[in-house]
Amino acid sequence: MTDQAALAERDRDMNDDNWYGPDAATFGDRVAAAREATEMTQEQLAKRLGVKLKTLQHWEEDVAEPRANRLSMMAGMLNVSMTWLLTGEGDGLESPDMEPMPADMKQMLVDIRDIQTHMTEQVARLGRLEKALRKTLKDTQ
């Protein structure tokens, strides 16, 4: 998919008000929203899941992701599907009732997501290059 096509698709998704969709929210955003909808604190959910508070905070901040067993437990406790937590599609929360977002703000969000996608790709590329460099250095010694 070309960059233009990807941006057009993201713009359509945002115009459809898919508040929790993959181009509008992250995994952490959906976890936090579902937790708040159940009126649980981070401390309460962490305790119920049997994880440290910092672990749950990392999930909500998109620093880390839970293993499948914790993801399954969390989906059940939050009354949403695992698919919704991961992708924003399926059984989950409804989009909040909000005033329509101005087109320029929607475009800014699309641009932010585009930059995040490119940064993620570059970080992965950097990791591959670093791994290749380490291997080369090791082989030359």
C-alpha positions as CSV (number, residue, x, y, z in Angstrom):
1,M,0.0,0.0,0.0
2,T,1.4,3.4,-0.9
3,D,1.8,6.2,1.6
4,Q,-1.0,8.1,0.0
5,A,-3.4,5.1,0.1
6,A,-2.5,4.4,3.8
7,L,-3.2,8.1,4.7
8,A,-6.5,8.0,2.8
9,E,-7.5,4.8,4.7
10,R,-6.5,6.4,8.0
11,D,-8.5,9.5,7.2
12,R,-11.6,7.3,6.3
13,D,-11.2,5.4,9.6
14,M,-11.1,8.7,11.6
15,N,-14.1,10.1,9.7
16,D,-16.0,6.9,10.6
17,D,-15.3,7.8,14.3
18,N,-13.6,4.5,15.0
19,W,-12.3,6.0,18.2
20,Y,-10.5,2.8,19.3
21,G,-9.4,1.5,15.9
22,P,-5.8,0.7,15.1
23,D,-5.2,4.1,13.5
24,A,-6.8,6.1,16.3
25,A,-5.8,4.3,19.5
26,T,-3.0,2.1,20.7
27,F,-3.2,-1.1,22.7
28,G,-2.4,0.9,25.8
29,D,-5.2,3.4,25.0
30,R,-7.7,0.6,24.8
31,V,-6.5,-1.1,28.0
32,A,-6.8,2.2,29.9
33,A,-10.2,3.0,28.4
34,A,-11.6,-0.4,29.2
35,R,-10.2,-0.3,32.7
36,E,-11.7,3.2,33.3
37,A,-15.0,2.0,31.9
38,T,-15.1,-0.7,34.6
39,E,-14.2,2.0,37.2
40,M,-11.1,0.1,38.2
41,T,-7.8,1.8,39.2
42,Q,-4.5,0.7,37.8
43,E,-3.7,-0.7,41.2
44,Q,-6.9,-2.8,41.4
45,L,-6.4,-4.3,37.9
46,A,-2.8,-5.0,38.5
47,K,-3.6,-6.8,41.7
48,R,-6.4,-8.8,40.0
49,L,-4.1,-9.8,37.2
50,G,-1.3,-10.8,39.6
51,V,1.2,-8.3,38.1
52,K,3.1,-5.4,39.5
53,L,1.6,-1.9,39.1
54,K,4.6,-0.9,36.9
55,T,3.9,-3.8,34.6
56,L,0.3,-2.6,34.0
57,Q,1.5,1.0,33.6
58,H,4.0,-0.2,30.9
59,W,1.1,-1.9,29.1
60,E,-1.0,1.2,29.2
61,E,2.0,3.4,28.1
62,D,2.7,1.0,25.2
63,V,6.2,0.2,26.6
64,A,5.4,-3.5,26.8
65,E,2.6,-6.0,26.0
66,P,1.2,-8.8,28.1
67,R,1.7,-12.4,27.4
68,A,-1.3,-14.3,26.0
69,N,-2.5,-15.7,29.3
70,R,-2.5,-12.2,30.9
71,L,-4.2,-10.7,27.8
72,S,-6.9,-13.3,28.1
73,M,-7.4,-12.7,31.8
74,M,-7.5,-8.9,31.2
75,A,-10.0,-9.1,28.4
76,G,-12.3,-11.1,30.7
77,M,-12.0,-8.8,33.6
78,L,-12.5,-5.7,31.4
79,N,-15.5,-7.3,29.6
80,V,-13.9,-6.8,26.1
81,S,-12.6,-9.3,23.5
82,M,-8.8,-9.9,23.2
83,T,-9.2,-8.9,19.5
84,W,-10.6,-5.6,20.5
85,L,-7.7,-5.0,22.9
86,L,-5.2,-5.8,20.2
87,T,-6.8,-4.2,17.2
88,G,-9.8,-2.1,18.3
89,E,-12.2,-4.4,16.3
90,G,-14.7,-6.8,17.8
91,D,-16.5,-6.7,21.1
92,G,-15.3,-3.7,23.1
93,L,-16.2,-0.2,24.1
94,E,-18.3,2.1,22.0
95,S,-16.8,5.3,20.8
96,P,-17.5,8.1,23.2
97,D,-20.1,10.7,22.2
98,M,-18.1,13.7,21.2
99,E,-18.3,16.7,19.0
100,P,-17.1,16.0,15.5
101,M,-13.4,16.7,15.2
102,P,-12.4,19.5,12.8
103,A,-10.7,18.3,9.6
104,D,-7.4,20.0,10.5
105,M,-7.2,18.2,13.8
106,K,-8.0,14.9,12.2
107,Q,-5.2,15.5,9.7
108,M,-2.8,16.2,12.5
109,L,-3.7,12.9,14.1
110,V,-3.2,11.1,10.8
111,D,0.2,12.8,10.4
112,I,1.2,11.8,14.0
113,R,0.3,8.2,13.4
114,D,2.2,8.3,10.1
115,I,5.3,9.6,11.8
116,Q,4.9,6.9,14.6
117,T,4.7,4.2,12.0
118,H,7.8,5.4,10.2
119,M,9.7,5.8,13.4
120,T,8.7,2.2,14.4
121,E,10.0,1.0,11.1
122,Q,13.3,2.9,11.5
123,V,13.8,1.6,15.0
124,A,13.4,-2.0,13.7
125,R,15.8,-1.2,10.9
126,L,18.3,0.3,13.4
127,G,18.0,-2.9,15.5
128,R,18.8,-5.1,12.4
129,L,21.8,-3.0,11.5
130,E,23.1,-3.1,15.1
131,K,22.7,-6.9,15.1
132,A,24.6,-7.2,11.8
133,L,27.4,-4.9,13.1
134,R,27.8,-6.9,16.3
135,K,28.0,-10.1,14.3
136,T,30.6,-8.6,11.9
137,L,32.7,-7.3,14.8
138,K,32.5,-10.7,16.5
139,D,33.5,-12.5,13.3
140,T,36.5,-10.2,12.8
141,Q,37.9,-10.9,16.3
